[in-house]
Amino acid sequence: MATVDDDDVLDDDQLDVLLNFPPDIQEVIEQILPSDDPLDRADFNPIDYINTLFPTEQSLVNIDDVVGKMRMKIRKLDDEIRSVVRGQTNAGEDGRLALEEAQRAIQELFSKIKEIKDKADKSEEMVKEITRDIKQLDHAKKNLTSSITTLNHLHMLVGGVDSLSNLSKRRQYGEVANLLQGVQNVLEHFQKYMEIPQIKELADRVKSIQSDLGSQILADFEEAFQGAGAKYGPSNQRQLKEACLVVDVLDSKVKKDLLAWFVKLQLSEYLVLFGEKEEVAWLDKIDRRYAWIKRTLVDFEEKFGPLFPEAWEVSERICIEFCNLTRSELSRIMGRRTHEIDVKLLLFAIQRTTNFEALIAKRFTGVTLNEAQSGKVANPQTQSSNPFVESTNPFETESEEEMSSSEESKEPLKQAGSPFTGIISKCFEQHLNIYIDSQDKNLAELINRFLEDLRQQGTPRMETEESSNVLPSCADLFVFYKKCMVQCSQLSTGKPMIDLTRTFQKYLREYANRVLLNNLPKASNQSGGISSASGLIQSILKEGEVTKFTEEEQCRICSILCTAEYCMETSQQLEEKLKEKVNPSLSNQIDMNSEQDTFHNVISNCIQLLVQDLETACEPALTAMSKMSWSSVESVGDQSGYISALTGHLKQNLPVIRDNLASSRKFFTQFCLKFANSFIPKFISHLFKCKNISTVAAEQLLLDTHSLKTILLDLPSLGSQVVRKAPTSYTKIVVKGMTRAEHILKVVMSPHTDQHRFVESYYRMLSDSDLNEFQKVLEMKGLRRSEQSNILEIYRAKMPVSAAAGSTHSDTNQNSALQTQNSEQESSRIRKLERLIKKRL
């Protein structure tokens, strides 16, 4: 192997400095000089590299050749480094020379730029000298043109004022209209010269002529139309028509005064004919008012229609003034004769008035009404159809009676967007309390009629699951509500709507309490108990009264429940529609949550009655179970008679309830949940009353309990041709409750000879139990007092240990497995019983 010179060898520290670069520098080097050579890698490992060159001992034979190649590569690299270093030395000198050259070029460029700027300044001065004379000529031309134009305008103004004065005196209004507009336009050009006395004098003359024209034209109209010697006819019709053109040019006050005088003149007869003391002024003859204005407008159009420009809308102005006068007069008359107004007369007047408003809304556009007047008009009601969305409520279609009442009664709604809506009829709003009081009386009579119908007809029987089980009176009530709401919204969307809502709420509560709650069946003295279980045992309520509802009474309860559900949902929709129709600023005063809660309480009472009735009917069978002599049971047979009685009773009553609640599935489910929550604890309570239960008797009870559990799991679809899966929430309640009953019986079955094992078995199956229940289990087994005392002491001693064990579920499962293995006899009996149950099922 060849030797290496000392000069070529570097120590480790020098190598680290030369070869280890920072990561960012190393990354740049790899981007500029990419290489696949292992010697160029930053993480070069000489040992791995040597192992690559000499993988075996035989490869060491070529070590001299490899070292020679390395030396040649090193010399080549040294030459490259040397040439690069020398090149960098020459590059520095070249850079310095290039910099000096660039500086010289910049100085030359700067001097040239300065020279160009100086020449540009001189050129600008030369241009200014050339254009100075041109600018002076331009200013002279502009001033001369302005002077000529002003003189022309002045000449036109002076001539126009003189001509205007002469034409006005001769009443040549056609020429005056054209000339006056031109004079006004010319006068606008002299606004900045008003300080000149001559100009101001001309302007004052124009104003004087305008004032004189206004007075002269108004006098001409008065002479033509007013008094016994009115001169209006073909001779002056053209002159007055041209005078209207002059009025259009004059100040707007002249036009306003002329129209106000003319409208007042046209309505002067109306004020006399329909004065307060006149018989035709009262509401029962309100049609005559509207007939008079119709005739007046027709006569006006025929006689004076061509006289006034169309843009003046004189007919509309007459009609609007008539509406304002009528509203004021009706308000005054009704205020003095309030005691004479009844609801029939009020609705007659309102209907005729709204029909008239709809008529003028079709005829006129309302352009002459200002924003303040249109802002006071009642809010538009654009919908006259069903106020509810659901097709199940009575608001989907109008009744035949309402449809055939009058097509004219719907016109106000079609034209509700017009500014004429309410222009007269809003005077009736302060008297709508009469209408509200009348609807209050009608609703009171309606509720009484509902009660009478219920007493006479009873509750209709359900025939199919698809049939509706809602009382007909409920639909009638909401149809009446809808009719009142639509009618009142046509009259007002303000406070009367709020008062009507309060009336609705009052009678919704009345309906819930008097029609629904008061008609729920009361406790009957006829017992429908299960004779097969115990013929002598009667059904006992919590208060001690005997009750059992007949099938008809059950149907009535279900019908009232469905009706309450319908009322609850429809009341919410009624609230939404009332908020849509009332003034938005009052919508927050409409709230029917309390009424919906009232109907929800009716539903809860119905469900509670059904649950209580079903429980009470099951009571004899449970009592029979607790009074049986279980100590005399010698063998396990078929299910006991009380279970058959319970099953028969459930199969008899559940289909009736389910079919009658077909339209309220969620409340039928709620009924099942409440029944399970109430019946299962009662069953366990009666189970604790069974005494002296032998092992065989416990097996029989366990068989009965499993049969009852199966029946309860199928309860929602019991007796139904369509089998539906019970809700998960219901299944959980039944499984949890009945499994607890089964565990109680399994504890009773277990032997108590080993008292410690017995207590452990109880803890394992009934970990959430207490001392009271444990003592009841001991009494079920029929143990003597001494035996109970010993076992109770063990139980008390085990209680903390059991609580701790209950916190770790896995340990409990392990202990359960061990205890099961140790009680072979108990396990044998339970398995035998389970096989018997499976065989029966």
BASE-650190 format. One line per 5 residues: their letters; for each residue x, y, z of C-alpha. Coordinates in steps of 0.5 Angstrom, whole numbers, plus 500, padded with zeros to 3 digits. Layout:
N
A) X/Y/Z  ...
//
This chain:
841
MATVD) 500/500/500  503/507/498  505/512/503  502/519/504  506/525/505
DDDVL) 505/529/511  503/536/507  497/532/504  495/530/511  490/535/515
DDDQL) 488/534/523  481/533/524  479/540/527  482/543/520  477/538/516
DVLLN) 471/540/520  472/547/519  473/546/511  468/541/510  462/542/515
FPPDI) 458/548/512  452/551/515  445/547/512  443/553/508  450/554/505
QEVIE) 450/547/503  443/547/500  445/552/495  451/549/493  447/543/492
QILPS) 443/547/487  448/550/484  453/544/483  449/538/483  453/531/484
DDPLD) 452/524/485  459/523/487  459/520/494  465/524/496  461/531/495
RADFN) 455/529/500  455/533/506  454/527/510  460/523/507  462/517/511
PIDYI) 469/514/509  468/508/512  462/506/508  465/509/502  471/504/503
NTLFP) 467/498/504  464/500/498  470/500/494  473/494/498  467/489/499
TEQSL) 471/483/500  478/481/502  480/479/495  478/486/493  484/489/497
VNIDD) 489/487/491  487/493/487  488/498/493  494/501/490  490/503/483
VVGKM) 485/506/488  490/510/491  493/512/485  486/514/482  485/518/489
RMKIR) 492/522/488  490/524/481  483/526/483  486/530/488  491/534/484
KLDDE) 486/535/479  482/539/484  488/543/486  489/545/479  482/547/479
IRSVV) 482/551/485  488/554/483  485/557/477  479/559/480  483/563/485
RGQTN) 487/566/480  481/568/476  478/571/482  484/576/483  484/578/475
AGEDG) 476/579/476  477/584/482  481/589/477  476/588/471  471/590/476
RLALE) 474/596/478  476/599/471  468/597/469  466/602/475  470/607/473
EAQRA) 468/607/466  460/607/469  462/613/473  464/617/467  458/615/463
IQELF) 454/618/468  457/624/468  456/625/461  449/623/461  448/628/467
SKIKE) 451/634/463  447/632/456  440/632/460  442/639/463  443/642/456
IKDKA) 436/639/454  433/642/460  436/649/458  433/649/451  426/647/453
DKSEE) 426/653/458  428/657/452  423/654/448  417/655/453  419/662/453
MVKEI) 418/663/446  412/660/446  409/664/451  411/670/447  408/668/441
TRDIK) 401/666/444  400/672/449  397/676/443  392/671/441  390/670/448
QLDHA) 388/677/449  384/677/442  380/671/445  378/674/451  376/680/447
KKNLT) 372/676/443  369/672/449  367/679/452  364/682/446  360/675/445
SSITT) 357/676/452  355/683/451  351/682/444  348/676/448  346/680/454
LNHLH) 343/686/449  339/681/445  336/678/452  335/685/454  332/687/448
MLVGG) 327/681/448  326/682/456  324/689/455  319/687/449  316/681/452
VDSLS) 314/685/458  311/690/454  307/685/450  306/681/456  302/687/459
NLSKR) 298/689/453  296/681/452  294/680/459  289/686/459  286/684/452
RQYGE) 285/677/456  289/673/450  291/667/454  294/663/449  299/668/447
VANLL) 300/670/454  302/662/456  307/662/451  310/669/452  310/668/459
QGVQN) 314/662/459  320/665/455  320/672/459  321/667/465  327/664/461
VLEHF) 330/670/459  329/673/466  333/667/469  340/670/465  339/677/469
QKYME) 339/674/476  347/676/477  345/683/474  339/684/479  343/690/483
IPQIK) 342/694/476  336/699/478  333/698/470  334/690/471  331/690/478
ELADR) 325/694/475  324/690/469  324/684/474  319/687/479  314/689/473
VKSIQ) 314/681/471  312/679/478  307/684/478  304/682/471  304/675/474
SDLGS) 300/677/480  295/680/476  294/675/471  293/670/477  288/674/480
QILAD) 285/676/473  284/668/471  281/667/478  276/672/477  274/670/470
FEEAF) 273/663/473  269/665/479  265/670/474  264/664/469  262/658/474
QGAGA) 259/662/481  253/665/482  246/666/478  249/669/473  254/664/471
KYGPS) 257/665/464  260/659/462  259/656/455  262/656/448  263/663/448
NQRQL) 269/663/454  270/656/454  277/657/450  279/663/453  278/659/460
KEACL) 282/653/457  288/657/455  287/661/462  289/654/465  295/654/461
VVDVL) 297/660/463  296/658/471  301/652/469  306/657/468  305/662/474
DSKVK) 307/660/481  304/653/484  300/657/489  295/660/484  294/653/481
KDLLA) 293/650/488  288/656/490  284/655/483  283/648/484  281/648/491
WFVKL) 276/653/490  273/649/484  273/643/488  270/646/493  264/649/489
QLSEY) 263/642/486  262/639/493  258/645/496  251/641/494  254/635/497
LVLFG) 255/638/504  248/641/504  244/634/501  248/630/507  248/635/512
EKEEV) 249/632/519  241/633/521  239/630/514  236/623/514  240/621/508
AWLDK) 247/622/512  246/616/517  250/610/516  244/606/513  243/610/507
IDRRY) 251/611/506  250/608/499  247/615/497  253/619/498  257/614/493
AWIKR) 252/614/488  252/622/488  259/623/487  259/618/482  254/622/478
TLVDF) 257/628/480  264/626/477  260/623/470  257/630/470  264/633/471
EEKFG) 267/629/465  262/631/460  261/638/462  268/640/464  273/635/462
PLFPE) 276/638/456  277/645/460  282/643/465  289/639/463  289/632/464
AWEVS) 295/633/468  291/636/473  287/630/475  281/635/477  276/629/477
ERICI) 281/625/482  282/631/486  274/632/487  274/625/489  279/625/494
EFCNL) 276/632/497  269/628/497  273/622/501  276/627/506  269/630/507
TRSEL) 266/624/508  271/621/513  270/627/517  262/628/517  262/620/518
SRIMG) 266/621/524  262/627/527  256/623/526  258/617/529  261/620/535
RRTHE) 254/623/536  250/617/535  254/612/537  248/608/541  245/607/535
IDVKL) 250/603/531  249/596/531  254/591/528  250/589/522  249/597/521
LLFAI) 257/598/522  259/592/517  254/594/512  257/601/512  264/598/512
QRTTN) 262/594/506  259/599/502  265/604/503  271/599/502  267/597/495
FEALI) 267/604/493  274/605/495  276/599/491  272/602/485  276/609/485
AKRFT) 282/605/486  281/602/479  279/609/476  284/613/479  292/613/480
GVTLN) 292/617/487  298/621/484  295/627/487  295/624/494  302/627/498
EAQSG) 306/622/502  303/624/508  296/622/506  299/615/503  303/614/509
KVANP) 296/614/513  293/609/509  292/602/512  297/597/511  296/593/504
QTQSS) 293/586/505  295/583/499  292/576/501  285/574/502  286/566/501
NPFVE) 288/561/507  291/564/513  294/557/514  299/553/510  297/546/513
STNPF) 292/543/509  289/540/515  286/546/518  280/549/516  283/555/513
ETESE) 285/552/506  279/553/502  273/558/504  266/556/505  261/556/500
EEMSS) 257/561/505  263/566/505  265/564/497  257/566/495  257/572/500
SEESK) 259/578/495  264/578/490  265/586/491  267/584/498  274/582/496
EPLKQ) 275/588/491  278/591/497  283/586/498  285/586/490  286/594/491
AGSPF) 289/594/498  296/596/495  292/603/492  293/609/497  285/610/497
TGIIS) 285/604/501  282/606/508  281/613/506  274/613/508  273/607/512
KCFEQ) 279/608/517  273/613/520  270/606/522  276/604/526  275/607/533
HLNIY) 268/604/533  270/597/531  269/595/538  262/594/537  264/589/532
IDSQD) 269/585/537  264/585/542  259/582/537  264/577/535  265/575/543
KNLAE) 258/574/543  258/570/537  263/566/540  260/565/546  254/562/543
LINRF) 258/558/538  262/554/545  255/553/548  252/550/541  259/545/541
LEDLR) 257/543/548  250/542/546  252/538/540  257/534/544  251/532/549
QQGTP) 246/530/544  251/526/539  257/524/543  263/522/540  264/519/533
RMETE) 267/512/533  273/511/529  272/506/523  279/506/520  286/508/521
ESSNV) 286/513/516  280/517/519  280/523/522  278/523/530  278/531/531
LPSCA) 271/533/534  268/537/528  267/543/533  274/544/532  274/545/525
DLFVF) 268/550/526  271/554/531  277/555/527  273/557/520  270/562/524
YKKCM) 276/565/527  279/565/519  273/569/517  273/574/523  281/575/522
VQCSQ) 280/576/514  274/581/515  277/585/521  284/585/517  280/589/511
LSTGK) 277/594/516  284/595/520  290/592/521  291/596/528  289/596/535
PMIDL) 282/592/533  286/586/530  290/586/537  283/586/541  280/581/536
TRTFQ) 286/576/538  285/577/545  278/575/544  281/569/540  285/567/546
KYLRE) 279/568/551  275/563/547  281/558/545  282/557/553  274/556/553
YANRV) 274/551/548  280/547/552  277/548/559  269/547/557  269/543/551
LLNNL) 275/539/552  277/538/559  270/538/562  267/533/557  273/528/559
PKASN) 269/522/562  268/521/569  270/515/574  264/510/573  261/505/578
QSGGI) 261/499/573  268/495/573  271/492/567  275/488/571  278/481/569
SSASG) 273/476/572  278/470/570  283/473/575  279/474/581  271/475/580
LIQSI) 271/478/587  277/483/586  275/490/584  279/496/580  281/501/585
LKEGE) 284/508/583  289/512/587  283/516/591  280/509/592  274/510/587
VTKFT) 272/504/583  273/506/575  273/503/568  272/506/562  267/503/557
EEEQC) 270/503/549  266/509/548  269/513/553  276/511/551  274/513/544
RICSI) 272/520/547  278/521/551  282/519/544  278/524/540  279/530/545
LCTAE) 286/528/545  287/529/537  282/535/538  287/538/543  293/536/538
YCMET) 290/539/532  288/546/536  295/546/539  298/546/532  293/550/528
SQQLE) 293/556/534  301/556/532  299/557/525  293/562/527  299/566/531
EKLKE) 303/567/525  298/569/520  295/574/525  302/577/525  302/577/518
KVNPS) 296/581/517  297/586/523  301/592/523  308/590/524  309/595/530
LSNQI) 304/591/534  306/584/532  310/583/538  303/583/542  301/577/539
DMNSE) 303/571/543  299/565/543  304/560/547  299/560/553  293/557/549
QDTFH) 298/552/546  300/550/553  293/549/555  292/545/549  298/541/551
NVISN) 295/540/558  289/537/555  293/532/552  297/530/558  290/529/562
CIQLL) 288/525/556  294/520/556  294/520/564  287/518/564  288/512/559
VQDLE) 294/510/563  290/510/569  284/506/566  289/501/563  292/500/570
TACEP) 286/500/574  283/495/570  290/491/571  289/491/578  285/485/580
ALTAM) 290/481/576  296/483/580  292/483/586  290/476/585  298/474/583
SKMSW) 300/477/590  294/473/594  296/466/591  298/461/595  305/460/592
SSVES) 308/455/598  303/450/595  305/450/588  309/444/586  310/444/579
VGDQS) 312/449/573  306/449/568  303/453/563  303/461/564  298/463/570
GYISA) 291/465/570  293/472/572  298/473/566  292/470/561  287/475/564
LTGHL) 292/481/563  294/479/556  287/479/554  285/485/557  291/489/554
KQNLP) 289/486/547  282/488/548  284/495/550  290/497/546  287/496/539
VIRDN) 281/501/541  286/506/543  291/505/538  286/506/532  283/512/535
LASSR) 290/515/536  292/513/529  293/521/527  297/522/533  302/517/533
KFFTQ) 307/521/537  302/521/543  300/514/542  308/512/543  307/517/549
FCLKF) 302/513/552  305/507/551  312/510/555  307/512/561  304/506/561
ANSFI) 310/502/562  313/507/567  307/506/571  305/499/570  312/496/571
PKFIS) 314/499/578  307/497/580  308/490/578  314/489/582  311/492/588
HLFKC) 305/487/587  311/482/586  314/484/593  307/482/596  308/475/594
KNIST) 310/471/600  313/464/602  315/463/595  318/456/594  323/455/589
VAAEQ) 318/452/584  314/458/585  319/462/584  320/459/577  313/459/575
LLLDT) 313/467/577  319/467/573  316/464/567  310/469/568  314/475/568
HSLKT) 318/473/562  311/472/558  309/479/561  315/482/558  314/479/551
ILLDL) 307/482/551  309/489/554  315/489/548  309/488/543  305/492/546
PSLGS) 305/498/541  303/493/535  298/489/540  293/486/536  295/490/529
QVVRK) 295/487/522  301/491/521  307/489/525  311/495/527  318/495/531
APTSY) 317/499/538  320/505/539  327/504/542  326/509/548  320/504/550
TKIVV) 324/498/549  329/500/553  324/502/559  321/495/558  327/491/558
KGMTR) 330/495/564  324/494/568  322/487/567  329/485/567  329/487/574
AEHIL) 323/483/576  327/477/573  333/478/577  328/479/584  325/472/582
KVVMS) 332/469/581  335/472/588  328/468/591  330/462/587  337/462/590
PHTDQ) 339/458/596  340/461/603  344/456/606  350/459/605  348/466/607
HRFVE) 354/470/605  353/467/598  346/469/598  348/476/599  353/476/594
SYYRM) 348/473/589  343/479/591  349/484/590  351/482/583  344/482/580
LSDSD) 341/488/584  347/492/585  342/499/585  338/496/591  337/498/598
LNEFQ) 336/495/605  328/496/604  328/492/598  333/486/601  328/485/607
KVLEM) 322/485/602  326/479/598  327/475/605  320/476/606  318/473/599
KGLRR) 322/467/601  318/466/607  325/466/612  324/466/619  325/473/623
SEQSN) 332/470/626  334/468/619  332/475/616  336/478/622  343/474/621
ILEIY) 342/475/613  341/483/614  347/483/618  351/480/613  348/485/608
RAKMP) 349/491/612  356/489/613  357/488/605  354/494/603  360/499/603
VSAAA) 364/493/600  359/492/595  358/500/593  366/499/592  365/493/587
GSTHS) 359/496/584  364/502/581  368/497/577  364/493/573  369/488/570
DTNQN) 370/486/577  363/485/578  362/481/572  368/476/574  365/475/581
SALQT) 359/474/578  362/468/574  365/465/580  359/465/584  355/462/578
QNSEQ) 360/456/578  360/455/585  352/455/585  351/449/581  344/447/583
ESSRI) 341/454/582  344/454/575  341/448/573  334/450/576  335/457/572
RKLER) 337/453/565  332/448/566  327/454/567  330/458/561  329/452/556
LIKKR) 322/451/558  320/458/556  324/458/550  320/451/548  313/455/550
L) 315/461/545
//
